[in-house]
Amino acid sequence: MRRTTRLKELILAPEILIMPGAHDALVAKIIEQVGFQAVTLGGYPATANLLGKPDVSILTMTEMVDHARRICDAVDIPVFTDGDTGYG
């Protein structure tokens, strides 16, 4: 099953979906290994992890996509990602 299909099923299920946030691929793997069914990535965790700075729209779209891709590649569960600020 595609992860997008799985995420939709989890969101529509009667149970509340708990998605811990991961700032990098290692944390996403830990979240998966302890049994969560999905993980999320936001703009601030990505910016803090990559640059050590606050989320003030300084990541480029390429940087955000690359970071999200590494997290998606590290786990088999769905990853819900904040696309950040829209990049202009």
KOLPATOR-172820 format. One record per residue: y, x, z of N, C-alpha, C in turn; residue number from 0. Coordinates in nm, 2 decimals. Each point is the difference from the previous one (the first is absolute). Last residue first. Layout:
<recs>
nv:Y nu:X nw:Z cav:Y cau:X caw:Z cv:Y cu:X cw:Z nr:NUM
...
</recs>
This chain:
<recs>
nv:3.24 nu:0.80 nw:-0.18 cav:0.11 cau:-0.02 caw:-0.09 cv:-0.01 cu:-0.13 cw:-0.07 nr:87
nv:-0.36 nu:0.13 nw:0.30 cav:0.04 cau:0.12 caw:-0.08 cv:0.11 cu:-0.03 cw:-0.11 nr:86
nv:-0.27 nu:-0.26 nw:0.36 cav:0.02 cau:-0.05 caw:-0.13 cv:0.06 cu:0.11 cw:-0.10 nr:85
nv:-0.14 nu:0.03 nw:0.49 cav:0.12 cau:-0.07 caw:-0.02 cv:0.03 cu:-0.05 cw:-0.14 nr:84
nv:-0.50 nu:0.06 nw:0.22 cav:0.12 cau:0.06 caw:0.05 cv:0.12 cu:-0.07 cw:-0.06 nr:83
nv:-0.48 nu:-0.13 nw:-0.01 cav:0.06 cau:0.08 caw:-0.12 cv:0.13 cu:0.07 cw:0.03 nr:82
nv:-0.43 nu:-0.14 nw:0.32 cav:0.14 cau:-0.03 caw:-0.02 cv:0.05 cu:0.09 cw:-0.11 nr:81
nv:-0.53 nu:-0.13 nw:0.07 cav:0.11 cau:0.09 caw:0.00 cv:0.13 cu:-0.06 cw:-0.02 nr:80
nv:-0.55 nu:-0.07 nw:0.14 cav:0.12 cau:-0.08 caw:-0.02 cv:0.12 cu:0.10 cw:0.01 nr:79
nv:-0.55 nu:0.07 nw:-0.09 cav:0.12 cau:0.06 caw:0.05 cv:0.12 cu:-0.09 cw:-0.04 nr:78
nv:-0.59 nu:-0.06 nw:0.06 cav:0.13 cau:-0.02 caw:-0.06 cv:0.12 cu:0.06 cw:0.07 nr:77
nv:-0.48 nu:0.24 nw:0.03 cav:0.05 cau:-0.13 caw:0.04 cv:0.13 cu:-0.02 cw:-0.07 nr:76
nv:-0.26 nu:0.40 nw:-0.02 cav:-0.06 cau:-0.10 caw:-0.08 cv:0.05 cu:-0.14 cw:0.03 nr:75
nv:0.23 nu:0.53 nw:0.03 cav:-0.07 cau:-0.11 caw:0.07 cv:-0.06 cu:-0.10 cw:-0.10 nr:74
nv:0.27 nu:0.40 nw:-0.12 cav:-0.08 cau:0.04 caw:0.12 cv:-0.08 cu:-0.10 cw:0.06 nr:73
nv:0.30 nu:-0.07 nw:-0.38 cav:-0.12 cau:0.08 caw:-0.04 cv:-0.08 cu:0.04 cw:0.12 nr:72
nv:0.41 nu:-0.22 nw:0.07 cav:-0.10 cau:-0.09 caw:-0.07 cv:-0.13 cu:0.07 cw:-0.03 nr:71
nv:0.36 nu:0.25 nw:0.17 cav:-0.05 cau:-0.08 caw:0.10 cv:-0.11 cu:-0.09 cw:-0.06 nr:70
nv:0.24 nu:0.26 nw:-0.30 cav:-0.09 cau:0.09 caw:0.09 cv:-0.06 cu:-0.08 cw:0.11 nr:69
nv:0.32 nu:-0.22 nw:-0.27 cav:-0.13 cau:0.03 caw:-0.08 cv:-0.09 cu:0.08 cw:0.09 nr:68
nv:0.43 nu:-0.08 nw:0.16 cav:-0.08 cau:-0.12 caw:0.01 cv:-0.14 cu:0.02 cw:-0.07 nr:67
nv:0.32 nu:0.34 nw:-0.04 cav:-0.04 cau:-0.01 caw:0.14 cv:-0.10 cu:-0.12 cw:0.02 nr:66
nv:0.21 nu:0.06 nw:-0.42 cav:-0.10 cau:0.10 caw:0.02 cv:-0.05 cu:0.00 cw:0.14 nr:65
nv:0.34 nu:-0.30 nw:-0.11 cav:-0.12 cau:-0.04 caw:-0.07 cv:-0.11 cu:0.11 cw:0.02 nr:64
nv:0.43 nu:0.08 nw:0.17 cav:-0.06 cau:-0.11 caw:0.07 cv:-0.13 cu:-0.04 cw:-0.06 nr:63
nv:0.26 nu:0.34 nw:-0.21 cav:-0.05 cau:0.05 caw:0.13 cv:-0.07 cu:-0.12 cw:0.07 nr:62
nv:0.20 nu:-0.11 nw:-0.40 cav:-0.11 cau:0.09 caw:-0.03 cv:-0.06 cu:0.05 cw:0.14 nr:61
nv:0.40 nu:-0.25 nw:0.01 cav:-0.11 cau:-0.09 caw:-0.03 cv:-0.13 cu:0.09 cw:-0.02 nr:60
nv:0.36 nu:0.22 nw:0.31 cav:0.00 cau:-0.05 caw:-0.14 cv:-0.12 cu:-0.09 cw:-0.02 nr:59
nv:0.27 nu:0.10 nw:0.47 cav:-0.12 cau:0.02 caw:-0.07 cv:0.02 cu:-0.05 cw:-0.14 nr:58
nv:0.33 nu:-0.07 nw:0.33 cav:0.01 cau:0.13 caw:-0.07 cv:-0.13 cu:0.04 cw:-0.07 nr:57
nv:0.19 nu:-0.40 nw:0.30 cav:-0.01 cau:-0.01 caw:-0.15 cv:0.01 cu:0.14 cw:-0.07 nr:56
nv:-0.02 nu:-0.06 nw:0.48 cav:0.13 cau:-0.03 caw:-0.05 cv:0.00 cu:0.00 cw:-0.15 nr:55
nv:-0.33 nu:0.07 nw:0.45 cav:-0.01 cau:-0.07 caw:-0.13 cv:0.14 cu:-0.05 cw:-0.04 nr:54
nv:-0.08 nu:0.45 nw:0.30 cav:0.00 cau:-0.14 caw:0.01 cv:-0.01 cu:-0.07 cw:-0.14 nr:53
nv:-0.22 nu:0.49 nw:0.07 cav:0.13 cau:-0.06 caw:0.01 cv:-0.01 cu:-0.15 cw:0.01 nr:52
nv:-0.34 nu:0.35 nw:-0.10 cav:0.05 cau:0.02 caw:0.14 cv:0.14 cu:-0.06 cw:0.02 nr:51
nv:-0.30 nu:0.02 nw:-0.41 cav:0.12 cau:0.07 caw:0.01 cv:0.05 cu:0.02 cw:0.15 nr:50
nv:-0.42 nu:-0.22 nw:-0.13 cav:0.02 cau:0.09 caw:-0.11 cv:0.12 cu:0.09 cw:0.02 nr:49
nv:-0.12 nu:-0.34 nw:0.32 cav:-0.12 cau:0.09 caw:-0.02 cv:0.04 cu:0.11 cw:-0.10 nr:48
nv:0.31 nu:-0.34 nw:0.08 cav:-0.01 cau:0.08 caw:0.12 cv:-0.11 cu:0.10 cw:-0.02 nr:47
nv:0.06 nu:-0.32 nw:-0.33 cav:0.11 cau:0.09 caw:0.00 cv:-0.01 cu:0.10 cw:0.12 nr:46
nv:-0.33 nu:-0.35 nw:-0.03 cav:-0.01 cau:0.10 caw:-0.11 cv:0.11 cu:0.10 cw:0.00 nr:45
nv:0.01 nu:-0.35 nw:0.32 cav:-0.10 cau:0.10 caw:0.03 cv:-0.02 cu:0.10 cw:-0.12 nr:44
nv:0.33 nu:-0.34 nw:-0.06 cav:0.03 cau:0.09 caw:0.10 cv:-0.11 cu:0.10 cw:0.03 nr:43
nv:-0.08 nu:-0.35 nw:-0.32 cav:0.10 cau:0.10 caw:-0.04 cv:0.03 cu:0.10 cw:0.10 nr:42
nv:-0.48 nu:-0.24 nw:0.04 cav:0.14 cau:-0.04 caw:-0.02 cv:0.09 cu:0.11 cw:-0.04 nr:41
nv:-0.55 nu:-0.18 nw:0.01 cav:0.09 cau:0.11 caw:-0.01 cv:0.14 cu:-0.05 cw:-0.02 nr:40
nv:-0.52 nu:-0.20 nw:0.19 cav:0.13 cau:-0.01 caw:-0.07 cv:0.07 cu:0.13 cw:0.01 nr:39
nv:-0.55 nu:-0.22 nw:0.01 cav:0.10 cau:0.09 caw:0.06 cv:0.13 cu:-0.02 cw:-0.08 nr:38
nv:-0.52 nu:-0.26 nw:0.11 cav:0.11 cau:0.03 caw:-0.09 cv:0.10 cu:0.09 cw:0.08 nr:37
nv:-0.40 nu:-0.15 nw:0.21 cav:-0.04 cau:-0.04 caw:-0.14 cv:0.11 cu:0.03 cw:-0.10 nr:36
nv:-0.17 nu:0.25 nw:0.49 cav:0.10 cau:-0.09 caw:-0.06 cv:-0.04 cu:-0.03 cw:-0.15 nr:35
nv:-0.25 nu:0.31 nw:0.31 cav:-0.04 cau:-0.13 caw:-0.04 cv:0.10 cu:-0.10 cw:-0.05 nr:34
nv:-0.02 nu:0.50 nw:0.12 cav:-0.01 cau:-0.08 caw:0.12 cv:-0.03 cu:-0.14 cw:-0.02 nr:33
nv:0.06 nu:0.30 nw:-0.37 cav:-0.12 cau:0.04 caw:0.07 cv:-0.01 cu:-0.08 cw:0.14 nr:32
nv:0.39 nu:-0.05 nw:-0.28 cav:-0.12 cau:-0.05 caw:-0.07 cv:-0.12 cu:0.02 cw:0.09 nr:31
nv:0.40 nu:0.20 nw:0.14 cav:0.01 cau:-0.15 caw:0.01 cv:-0.13 cu:-0.07 cw:-0.06 nr:30
nv:0.04 nu:0.46 nw:-0.05 cav:-0.03 cau:-0.03 caw:0.14 cv:0.00 cu:-0.15 cw:0.02 nr:29
nv:0.14 nu:0.16 nw:-0.42 cav:-0.14 cau:0.02 caw:0.02 cv:-0.05 cu:-0.04 cw:0.14 nr:28
nv:0.46 nu:0.01 nw:-0.09 cav:-0.06 cau:-0.11 caw:-0.07 cv:-0.15 cu:0.00 cw:0.01 nr:27
nv:0.25 nu:0.36 nw:0.17 cav:0.01 cau:-0.11 caw:0.09 cv:-0.06 cu:-0.13 cw:-0.07 nr:26
nv:0.02 nu:0.39 nw:-0.26 cav:-0.09 cau:0.02 caw:0.11 cv:0.00 cu:-0.12 cw:0.10 nr:25
nv:0.30 nu:0.01 nw:-0.38 cav:-0.14 cau:-0.03 caw:-0.04 cv:-0.10 cu:0.02 cw:0.12 nr:24
nv:0.51 nu:-0.12 nw:0.12 cav:-0.06 cau:0.09 caw:-0.09 cv:-0.15 cu:-0.03 cw:-0.02 nr:23
nv:0.29 nu:-0.26 nw:0.26 cav:0.11 cau:0.08 caw:-0.05 cv:-0.06 cu:0.10 cw:-0.10 nr:22
nv:-0.15 nu:-0.52 nw:0.18 cav:-0.04 cau:0.14 caw:-0.02 cv:0.11 cu:0.08 cw:-0.06 nr:21
nv:-0.09 nu:-0.50 nw:0.29 cav:0.08 cau:0.08 caw:-0.09 cv:-0.05 cu:0.15 cw:0.00 nr:20
nv:-0.28 nu:-0.48 nw:0.10 cav:0.07 cau:0.11 caw:0.06 cv:0.07 cu:0.08 cw:-0.11 nr:19
nv:-0.17 nu:-0.51 nw:0.01 cav:0.01 cau:0.11 caw:-0.09 cv:0.08 cu:0.11 cw:0.07 nr:18
nv:-0.27 nu:-0.51 nw:0.08 cav:0.08 cau:0.11 caw:0.07 cv:-0.01 cu:0.13 cw:-0.09 nr:17
nv:-0.06 nu:-0.56 nw:-0.06 cav:-0.03 cau:0.13 caw:-0.06 cv:0.08 cu:0.10 cw:0.07 nr:16
nv:-0.19 nu:-0.50 nw:0.16 cav:0.11 cau:0.08 caw:-0.02 cv:-0.04 cu:0.14 cw:-0.05 nr:15
nv:-0.29 nu:-0.45 nw:-0.11 cav:0.02 cau:0.10 caw:0.10 cv:0.13 cu:0.08 cw:-0.03 nr:14
nv:-0.18 nu:-0.32 nw:-0.31 cav:0.06 cau:-0.07 caw:0.12 cv:0.03 cu:0.10 cw:0.11 nr:13
nv:0.02 nu:0.16 nw:-0.52 cav:-0.10 cau:-0.04 caw:0.10 cv:0.07 cu:-0.07 cw:0.12 nr:12
nv:0.23 nu:0.21 nw:-0.38 cav:-0.02 cau:-0.15 caw:-0.01 cv:-0.11 cu:-0.05 cw:0.11 nr:11
nv:0.11 nu:0.47 nw:-0.06 cav:0.12 cau:-0.07 caw:0.04 cv:-0.02 cu:-0.15 cw:0.00 nr:10
nv:-0.36 nu:0.27 nw:-0.13 cav:0.03 cau:0.03 caw:0.14 cv:0.13 cu:-0.08 cw:0.04 nr:9
nv:-0.13 nu:-0.01 nw:-0.45 cav:-0.10 cau:-0.08 caw:0.08 cv:0.04 cu:0.02 cw:0.15 nr:8
nv:0.24 nu:0.26 nw:-0.30 cav:0.04 cau:-0.14 caw:-0.02 cv:-0.09 cu:-0.09 cw:0.09 nr:7
nv:-0.10 nu:0.46 nw:-0.03 cav:0.12 cau:-0.03 caw:0.08 cv:0.04 cu:-0.14 cw:-0.01 nr:6
nv:-0.36 nu:0.13 nw:-0.27 cav:-0.04 cau:0.00 caw:0.14 cv:0.12 cu:-0.03 cw:0.09 nr:5
nv:0.08 nu:0.06 nw:-0.46 cav:-0.07 cau:-0.13 caw:0.02 cv:-0.04 cu:-0.01 cw:0.15 nr:4
nv:0.18 nu:0.40 nw:-0.14 cav:0.10 cau:-0.10 caw:0.00 cv:-0.06 cu:-0.14 cw:0.02 nr:3
nv:-0.28 nu:0.38 nw:-0.03 cav:0.07 cau:-0.01 caw:0.13 cv:0.11 cu:-0.10 cw:0.00 nr:2
nv:-0.45 nu:-0.06 nw:-0.30 cav:0.13 cau:0.08 caw:0.00 cv:0.07 cu:-0.02 cw:0.13 nr:1
nv:-0.54 nu:-0.03 nw:-0.05 cav:0.12 cau:-0.08 caw:0.00 cv:0.12 cu:0.09 cw:0.00 nr:0
</recs>
